[in-house]
Amino acid sequence: MVAKGEIELGLIVITQIITTPGVELVGPFPPEIQSYTAFAAGISADSKQQAAAQALIEFLTGPVAAPVIKAQGMEPGSTYSK
């Protein structure tokens, strides 16, 4: 709606703002009111691809993925444990 000029200001997750043409990110909320969504991953005990799933989780929580995550407006971080 902001990109179409239907409204002047919108509040939504940063990833949506920076990937929408015609919209400019003004900035995040101040730290005292900023909110974050944590994503979780798990592997089913019945998975037939446990090693591949484990490798994917390690990749997504590792240093190689961090710049891509940041470029999408997210904050990399991990509380990863086996």
N, CA, C and O atoms as a printed pandas DataFrame, in Angstrom:
     atom_number atom_name residue_name chain_id  residue_number  x_coord  y_coord  z_coord
0              1         N          MET        A               1    0.823   -1.191    0.000
1              2        CA          MET        A               1    0.000    0.000    0.000
2              3         C          MET        A               1    0.868    1.257    0.000
3              4         O          MET        A               1    0.508    2.266   -0.607
4              5         N          VAL        A               2    2.013    1.191    0.683
5              6        CA          VAL        A               2    2.928    2.337    0.666
6              7         C          VAL        A               2    3.482    2.514   -0.739
7              8         O          VAL        A               2    3.493    3.628   -1.261
8              9         N          ALA        A               3    3.943    1.427   -1.361
9             10        CA          ALA        A               3    4.519    1.503   -2.699
10            11         C          ALA        A               3    3.507    2.013   -3.726
11            12         O          ALA        A               3    3.885    2.683   -4.687
12            13         N          LYS        A               4    2.240    1.706   -3.531
13            14        CA          LYS        A               4    1.188    2.159   -4.442
14            15         C          LYS        A               4    0.748    3.595   -4.152
15            16         O          LYS        A               4   -0.032    4.170   -4.911
16            17         N          GLY        A               5    1.248    4.181   -3.049
17            18        CA          GLY        A               5    0.864    5.534   -2.683
18            19         C          GLY        A               5   -0.478    5.616   -1.987
19            20         O          GLY        A               5   -1.034    6.703   -1.829
20            21         N          GLU        A               6   -1.009    4.462   -1.563
21            22        CA          GLU        A               6   -2.308    4.454   -0.893
22            23         C          GLU        A               6   -2.218    4.910    0.556
23            24         O          GLU        A               6   -3.191    5.421    1.111
24            25         N          ILE        A               7   -1.055    4.727    1.171
25            26        CA          ILE        A               7   -0.802    5.211    2.521
26            27         C          ILE        A               7    0.613    5.784    2.566
27            28         O          ILE        A               7    1.445    5.440    1.726
28            29         N          GLU        A               8    0.890    6.639    3.520
29            30        CA          GLU        A               8    2.195    7.292    3.595
30            31         C          GLU        A               8    3.198    6.547    4.456
31            32         O          GLU        A               8    4.405    6.698    4.268
32            33         N          LEU        A               9    2.723    5.751    5.393
33            34        CA          LEU        A               9    3.597    5.094    6.344
34            35         C          LEU        A               9    3.072    3.702    6.639
35            36         O          LEU        A               9    1.871    3.492    6.805
36            37         N          GLY        A              10    3.991    2.760    6.701
37            38        CA          GLY        A              10    3.603    1.401    7.036
38            39         C          GLY        A              10    4.571    0.809    8.039
39            40         O          GLY        A              10    5.751    1.159    8.049
40            41         N          LEU        A              11    4.092   -0.065    8.866
41            42        CA          LEU        A              11    4.924   -0.770    9.836
42            43         C          LEU        A              11    4.820   -2.258    9.547
43            44         O          LEU        A              11    3.742   -2.846    9.624
44            45         N          ILE        A              12    5.947   -2.851    9.217
45            46        CA          ILE        A              12    5.973   -4.267    8.868
46            47         C          ILE        A              12    7.398   -4.759    9.068
47            48         O          ILE        A              12    8.295   -3.959    9.333
48            49         N          VAL        A              13    7.616   -6.041    8.947
49            50        CA          VAL        A              13    8.963   -6.583    9.152
50            51         C          VAL        A              13    9.935   -6.010    8.120
51            52         O          VAL        A              13    9.574   -5.780    6.966
52            53         N          ILE        A              14   11.165   -5.787    8.556
53            54        CA          ILE        A              14   12.179   -5.160    7.708
54            55         C          ILE        A              14   12.400   -5.930    6.418
55            56         O          ILE        A              14   12.612   -5.322    5.369
56            57         N          THR        A              15   12.357   -7.263    6.472
57            58        CA          THR        A              15   12.586   -8.047    5.256
58            59         C          THR        A              15   11.589   -7.690    4.164
59            60         O          THR        A              15   11.951   -7.680    2.988
60            61         N          GLN        A              16   10.364   -7.402    4.517
61            62        CA          GLN        A              16    9.369   -7.026    3.516
62            63         C          GLN        A              16    9.634   -5.629    2.966
63            64         O          GLN        A              16    9.393   -5.369    1.787
64            65         N          ILE        A              17   10.123   -4.742    3.805
65            66        CA          ILE        A              17   10.382   -3.372    3.369
66            67         C          ILE        A              17   11.540   -3.337    2.378
67            68         O          ILE        A              17   11.424   -2.728    1.315
68            69         N          ILE        A              18   12.651   -3.983    2.713
69            70        CA          ILE        A              18   13.832   -3.863    1.854
70            71         C          ILE        A              18   13.722   -4.663    0.559
71            72         O          ILE        A              18   14.528   -4.468   -0.351
72            73         N          THR        A              19   12.753   -5.549    0.460
73            74        CA          THR        A              19   12.587   -6.316   -0.771
74            75         C          THR        A              19   11.390   -5.839   -1.601
75            76         O          THR        A              19   11.027   -6.485   -2.584
76            77         N          THR        A              20   10.781   -4.730   -1.220
77            78        CA          THR        A              20    9.639   -4.195   -1.953
78            79         C          THR        A              20   10.057   -2.962   -2.739
79            80         O          THR        A              20   10.429   -1.951   -2.144
80            81         N          PRO        A              21   10.003   -3.026   -4.065
81            82        CA          PRO        A              21   10.348   -1.852   -4.876
82            83         C          PRO        A              21    9.427   -0.674   -4.570
83            84         O          PRO        A              21    8.223   -0.843   -4.374
84            85         N          GLY        A              22   10.011    0.508   -4.533
85            86        CA          GLY        A              22    9.224    1.707   -4.296
86            87         C          GLY        A              22    9.014    2.048   -2.842
87            88         O          GLY        A              22    8.295    2.993   -2.520
88            89         N          VAL        A              23    9.642    1.277   -1.949
89            90        CA          VAL        A              23    9.499    1.514   -0.518
90            91         C          VAL        A              23   10.886    1.746    0.068
91            92         O          VAL        A              23   11.842    1.060   -0.295
92            93         N          GLU        A              24   10.993    2.702    0.965
93            94        CA          GLU        A              24   12.274    3.019    1.600
94            95         C          GLU        A              24   12.204    2.705    3.097
95            96         O          GLU        A              24   11.266    3.104    3.788
96            97         N          LEU        A              25   13.209    1.987    3.577
97            98        CA          LEU        A              25   13.310    1.711    5.013
98            99         C          LEU        A              25   13.833    2.961    5.706
99           100         O          LEU        A              25   14.935    3.428    5.417
100          101         N          VAL        A              26   13.043    3.493    6.615
101          102        CA          VAL        A              26   13.463    4.652    7.395
102          103         C          VAL        A              26   14.399    4.197    8.508
103          104         O          VAL        A              26   15.368    4.882    8.836
104          105         N          GLY        A              27   14.099    3.035    9.085
105          106        CA          GLY        A              27   14.951    2.489   10.132
106          107         C          GLY        A              27   14.147    1.611   11.059
107          108         O          GLY        A              27   12.916    1.617   11.023
108          109         N          PRO        A              28   14.842    0.854   11.890
109          110        CA          PRO        A              28   14.135    0.010   12.860
110          111         C          PRO        A              28   13.632    0.846   14.030
111          112         O          PRO        A              28   14.021    2.001   14.207
112          113         N          PHE        A              29   12.768    0.239   14.813
113          114        CA          PHE        A              29   12.322    0.886   16.039
114          115         C          PHE        A              29   13.501    1.010   16.999
115          116         O          PHE        A              29   14.486    0.285   16.860
116          117         N          PRO        A              30   13.416    1.916   17.968
117          118        CA          PRO        A              30   14.458    1.982   18.998
118          119         C          PRO        A              30   14.552    0.651   19.737
119          120         O          PRO        A              30   13.547   -0.048   19.867
120          121         N          PRO        A              31   15.725    0.291   20.217
121          122        CA          PRO        A              31   15.914   -1.008   20.872
122          123         C          PRO        A              31   14.912   -1.313   21.987
123          124         O          PRO        A              31   14.522   -2.466   22.168
124          125         N          GLU        A              32   14.499   -0.303   22.724
125          126        CA          GLU        A              32   13.596   -0.567   23.852
126          127         C          GLU        A              32   12.195   -1.005   23.415
127          128         O          GLU        A              32   11.451   -1.559   24.224
128          129         N          ILE        A              33   11.822   -0.769   22.160
129          130        CA          ILE        A              33   10.512   -1.229   21.691
130          131         C          ILE        A              33   10.614   -2.156   20.479
131          132         O          ILE        A              33    9.594   -2.626   19.975
132          133         N          GLN        A              34   11.815   -2.417   20.016
133          134        CA          GLN        A              34   12.011   -3.313   18.870
134          135         C          GLN        A              34   11.645   -4.745   19.253
135          136         O          GLN        A              34   11.888   -5.178   20.380
136          137         N          SER        A              35   11.072   -5.456   18.329
137          138        CA          SER        A              35   10.673   -6.832   18.567
138          139         C          SER        A              35   11.309   -7.725   17.511
139          140         O          SER        A              35   11.426   -7.336   16.350
140          141         N          TYR        A              36   11.716   -8.916   17.914
141          142        CA          TYR        A              36   12.334   -9.861   16.988
142          143         C          TYR        A              36   11.560  -11.161   16.974
143          144         O          TYR        A              36   10.995  -11.573   17.987
144          145         N          THR        A              37   11.541  -11.796   15.830
145          146        CA          THR        A              37   10.937  -13.118   15.693
146          147         C          THR        A              37   12.065  -14.124   15.571
147          148         O          THR        A              37   12.943  -13.978   14.720
148          149         N          ALA        A              38   12.046  -15.124   16.401
149          150        CA          ALA        A              38   13.068  -16.180   16.342
150          151         C          ALA        A              38   12.525  -17.351   15.541
151          152         O          ALA        A              38   11.393  -17.788   15.751
152          153         N          PHE        A              39   13.331  -17.851   14.630
153          154        CA          PHE        A              39   12.959  -19.017   13.844
154          155         C          PHE        A              39   13.600  -20.247   14.473
155          156         O          PHE        A              39   14.720  -20.185   14.980
156          157         N          ALA        A              40   12.893  -21.342   14.436
157          158        CA          ALA        A              40   13.394  -22.578   15.028
158          159         C          ALA        A              40   13.437  -23.669   13.972
159          160         O          ALA        A              40   12.674  -23.643   13.006
160          161         N          ALA        A              41   14.328  -24.619   14.161
161          162        CA          ALA        A              41   14.427  -25.775   13.267
162          163         C          ALA        A              41   14.537  -27.026   14.114
163          164         O          ALA        A              41   15.092  -27.009   15.213
164          165         N          GLY        A              42   14.015  -28.075   13.601
165          166        CA          GLY        A              42   14.107  -29.351   14.297
166          167         C          GLY        A              42   14.148  -30.475   13.285
167          168         O          GLY        A              42   13.743  -30.308   12.134
168          169         N          ILE        A              43   14.626  -31.585   13.709
169          170        CA          ILE        A              43   14.725  -32.757   12.835
170          171         C          ILE        A              43   13.891  -33.871   13.456
171          172         O          ILE        A              43   14.058  -34.215   14.626
172          173         N          SER        A              44   13.017  -34.411   12.672
173          174        CA          SER        A              44   12.180  -35.507   13.141
174          175         C          SER        A              44   13.040  -36.731   13.441
175          176         O          SER        A              44   13.982  -37.039   12.712
176          177         N          ALA        A              45   12.705  -37.409   14.507
177          178        CA          ALA        A              45   13.414  -38.638   14.853
178          179         C          ALA        A              45   13.219  -39.697   13.775
179          180         O          ALA        A              45   14.033  -40.613   13.653
180          181         N          ASP        A              46   12.157  -39.582   12.997
181          182        CA          ASP        A              46   11.870  -40.545   11.928
182          183         C          ASP        A              46   12.418  -40.107   10.566
183          184         O          ASP        A              46   12.208  -40.798    9.568
184          185         N          SER        A              47   13.110  -38.982   10.514
185          186        CA          SER        A              47   13.621  -38.481    9.242
186          187         C          SER        A              47   14.572  -39.474    8.592
187          188         O          SER        A              47   15.422  -40.075    9.249
188          189         N          LYS        A              48   14.407  -39.628    7.285
189          190        CA          LYS        A              48   15.303  -40.493    6.531
190          191         C          LYS        A              48   16.523  -39.719    6.033
191          192         O          LYS        A              48   17.434  -40.300    5.443
192          193         N          GLN        A              49   16.536  -38.415    6.269
193          194        CA          GLN        A              49   17.632  -37.559    5.817
194          195         C          GLN        A              49   18.190  -36.740    6.985
195          196         O          GLN        A              49   18.403  -35.534    6.855
196          197         N          GLN        A              50   18.420  -37.383    8.103
197          198        CA          GLN        A              50   18.872  -36.662    9.291
198          199         C          GLN        A              50   20.192  -35.946    9.071
199          200         O          GLN        A              50   20.354  -34.808    9.511
200          201         N          ALA        A              51   21.130  -36.583    8.406
201          202        CA          ALA        A              51   22.439  -35.950    8.187
202          203         C          ALA        A              51   22.303  -34.713    7.305
203          204         O          ALA        A              51   22.950  -33.698    7.565
204          205         N          ALA        A              52   21.481  -34.780    6.278
205          206        CA          ALA        A              52   21.272  -33.624    5.405
206          207         C          ALA        A              52   20.573  -32.496    6.160
207          208         O          ALA        A              52   20.925  -31.326    6.011
208          209         N          ALA        A              53   19.590  -32.854    6.962
209          210        CA          ALA        A              53   18.886  -31.848    7.760
210          211         C          ALA        A              53   19.840  -31.186    8.754
211          212         O          ALA        A              53   19.808  -29.969    8.937
212          213         N          GLN        A              54   20.667  -31.976    9.380
213          214        CA          GLN        A              54   21.660  -31.456   10.329
214          215         C          GLN        A              54   22.620  -30.506    9.621
215          216         O          GLN        A              54   22.949  -29.442   10.146
216          217         N          ALA        A              55   23.066  -30.892    8.434
217          218        CA          ALA        A              55   23.988  -30.051    7.658
218          219         C          ALA        A              55   23.326  -28.732    7.274
219          220         O          ALA        A              55   23.967  -27.682    7.318
220          221         N          LEU        A              56   22.066  -28.775    6.902
221          222        CA          LEU        A              56   21.355  -27.542    6.551
222          223         C          LEU        A              56   21.242  -26.614    7.752
223          224         O          LEU        A              56   21.482  -25.413    7.631
224          225         N          ILE        A              57   20.887  -27.148    8.888
225          226        CA          ILE        A              57   20.780  -26.316   10.094
226          227         C          ILE        A              57   22.138  -25.709   10.443
227          228         O          ILE        A              57   22.219  -24.528   10.781
228          229         N          GLU        A              58   23.184  -26.492   10.367
229          230        CA          GLU        A              58   24.528  -25.976   10.654
230          231         C          GLU        A              58   24.920  -24.880    9.669
231          232         O          GLU        A              58   25.527  -23.881   10.055
232          233         N          PHE        A              59   24.571  -25.068    8.392
233          234        CA          PHE        A              59   24.865  -24.033    7.392
234          235         C          PHE        A              59   24.101  -22.748    7.696
235          236         O          PHE        A              59   24.681  -21.662    7.694
236          237         N          LEU        A              60   22.805  -22.870    7.956
237          238        CA          LEU        A              60   21.977  -21.687    8.189
238          239         C          LEU        A              60   22.350  -20.939    9.460
239          240         O          LEU        A              60   22.076  -19.743    9.567
240          241         N          THR        A              61   22.966  -21.607   10.420
241          242        CA          THR        A              61   23.379  -20.953   11.661
242          243         C          THR        A              61   24.865  -20.631   11.672
243          244         O          THR        A              61   25.395  -20.167   12.682
244          245         N          GLY        A              62   25.534  -20.872   10.562
245          246        CA          GLY        A              62   26.975  -20.655   10.488
246          247         C          GLY        A              62   27.361  -19.316    9.871
247          248         O          GLY        A              62   26.499  -18.532    9.474
248          249         N          PRO        A              63   28.658  -19.064    9.794
249          250        CA          PRO        A              63   29.164  -17.770    9.327
250          251         C          PRO        A              63   28.958  -17.510    7.832
251          252         O          PRO        A              63   28.919  -16.350    7.421
252          253         N          VAL        A              64   28.829  -18.536    7.025
253          254        CA          VAL        A              64   28.636  -18.326    5.587
254          255         C          VAL        A              64   27.262  -17.731    5.299
255          256         O          VAL        A              64   27.126  -16.878    4.421
256          257         N          ALA        A              65   26.268  -18.166    6.017
257          258        CA          ALA        A              65   24.903  -17.681    5.793
258          259         C          ALA        A              65   24.657  -16.310    6.420
259          260         O          ALA        A              65   23.728  -15.614    6.009
260          261         N          ALA        A              66   25.442  -15.912    7.378
261          262        CA          ALA        A              66   25.200  -14.656    8.111
262          263         C          ALA        A              66   25.091  -13.432    7.205
263          264         O          ALA        A              66   24.165  -12.643    7.393
264          265         N          PRO        A              67   25.989  -13.225    6.225
265          266        CA          PRO        A              67   25.849  -12.035    5.372
266          267         C          PRO        A              67   24.559  -12.030    4.551
267          268         O          PRO        A              67   23.977  -10.970    4.323
268          269         N          VAL        A              68   24.112  -13.191    4.112
269          270        CA          VAL        A              68   22.868  -13.286    3.346
270          271         C          VAL        A              68   21.679  -12.969    4.251
271          272         O          VAL        A              68   20.747  -12.273    3.846
272          273         N          ILE        A              69   21.721  -13.477    5.453
273          274        CA          ILE        A              69   20.654  -13.202    6.423
274          275         C          ILE        A              69   20.598  -11.708    6.723
275          276         O          ILE        A              69   19.516  -11.122    6.749
276          277         N          LYS        A              70   21.751  -11.090    6.949
277          278        CA          LYS        A              70   21.798   -9.643    7.208
278          279         C          LYS        A              70   21.300   -8.843    6.013
279          280         O          LYS        A              70   20.593   -7.850    6.186
280          281         N          ALA        A              71   21.661   -9.263    4.797
281          282        CA          ALA        A              71   21.246   -8.547    3.587
282          283         C          ALA        A              71   19.736   -8.566    3.403
283          284         O          ALA        A              71   19.182   -7.716    2.705
284          285         N          GLN        A              72   19.075   -9.524    4.020
285          286        CA          GLN        A              72   17.620   -9.609    3.946
286          287         C          GLN        A              72   16.937   -8.899    5.114
287          288         O          GLN        A              72   15.724   -9.009    5.291
288          289         N          GLY        A              73   17.718   -8.176    5.905
289          290        CA          GLY        A              73   17.140   -7.395    6.993
290          291         C          GLY        A              73   16.926   -8.159    8.276
291          292         O          GLY        A              73   16.226   -7.689    9.173
292          293         N          MET        A              74   17.518   -9.327    8.374
293          294        CA          MET        A              74   17.363  -10.123    9.586
294          295         C          MET        A              74   18.655  -10.103   10.388
295          296         O          MET        A              74   19.708   -9.729    9.871
296          297         N          GLU        A              75   18.572  -10.496   11.625
297          298        CA          GLU        A              75   19.726  -10.559   12.507
298          299         C          GLU        A              75   20.134  -12.009   12.696
299          300         O          GLU        A              75   19.387  -12.790   13.284
300          301         N          PRO        A              76   21.318  -12.381   12.202
301          302        CA          PRO        A              76   21.741  -13.773   12.421
302          303         C          PRO        A              76   22.058  -14.011   13.886
303          304         O          PRO        A              76   22.487  -13.108   14.605
304          305         N          GLY        A              77   21.847  -15.198   14.294
305          306        CA          GLY        A              77   22.135  -15.572   15.663
306          307         C          GLY        A              77   21.798  -17.035   15.823
307          308         O          GLY        A              77   21.071  -17.607   15.011
308          309         N          SER        A              78   22.305  -17.616   16.828
309          310        CA          SER        A              78   22.042  -19.027   16.988
310          311         C          SER        A              78   22.096  -19.419   18.456
311          312         O          SER        A              78   22.964  -18.979   19.209
312          313         N          THR        A              79   21.175  -20.233   18.824
313          314        CA          THR        A              79   21.232  -20.912   20.100
314          315         C          THR        A              79   21.274  -22.395   19.784
315          316         O          THR        A              79   20.740  -23.231   20.513
316          317         N          TYR        A              80   21.926  -22.687   18.677
317          318        CA          TYR        A              80   22.003  -24.031   18.131
318          319         C          TYR        A              80   22.671  -24.989   19.108
319          320         O          TYR        A              80   23.706  -24.683   19.700
320          321         N          SER        A              81   22.063  -26.138   19.256
321          322        CA          SER        A              81   22.682  -27.204   20.032
322          323         C          SER        A              81   22.223  -28.537   19.473
323          324         O          SER        A              81   21.097  -28.676   18.997
324          325         N          LYS        A              82   23.105  -29.503   19.537
325          326        CA          LYS        A              82   22.774  -30.833   19.024
326          327         C          LYS        A              82   22.006  -31.606   20.070
327          328         O          LYS        A              82   21.630  -32.755   19.836
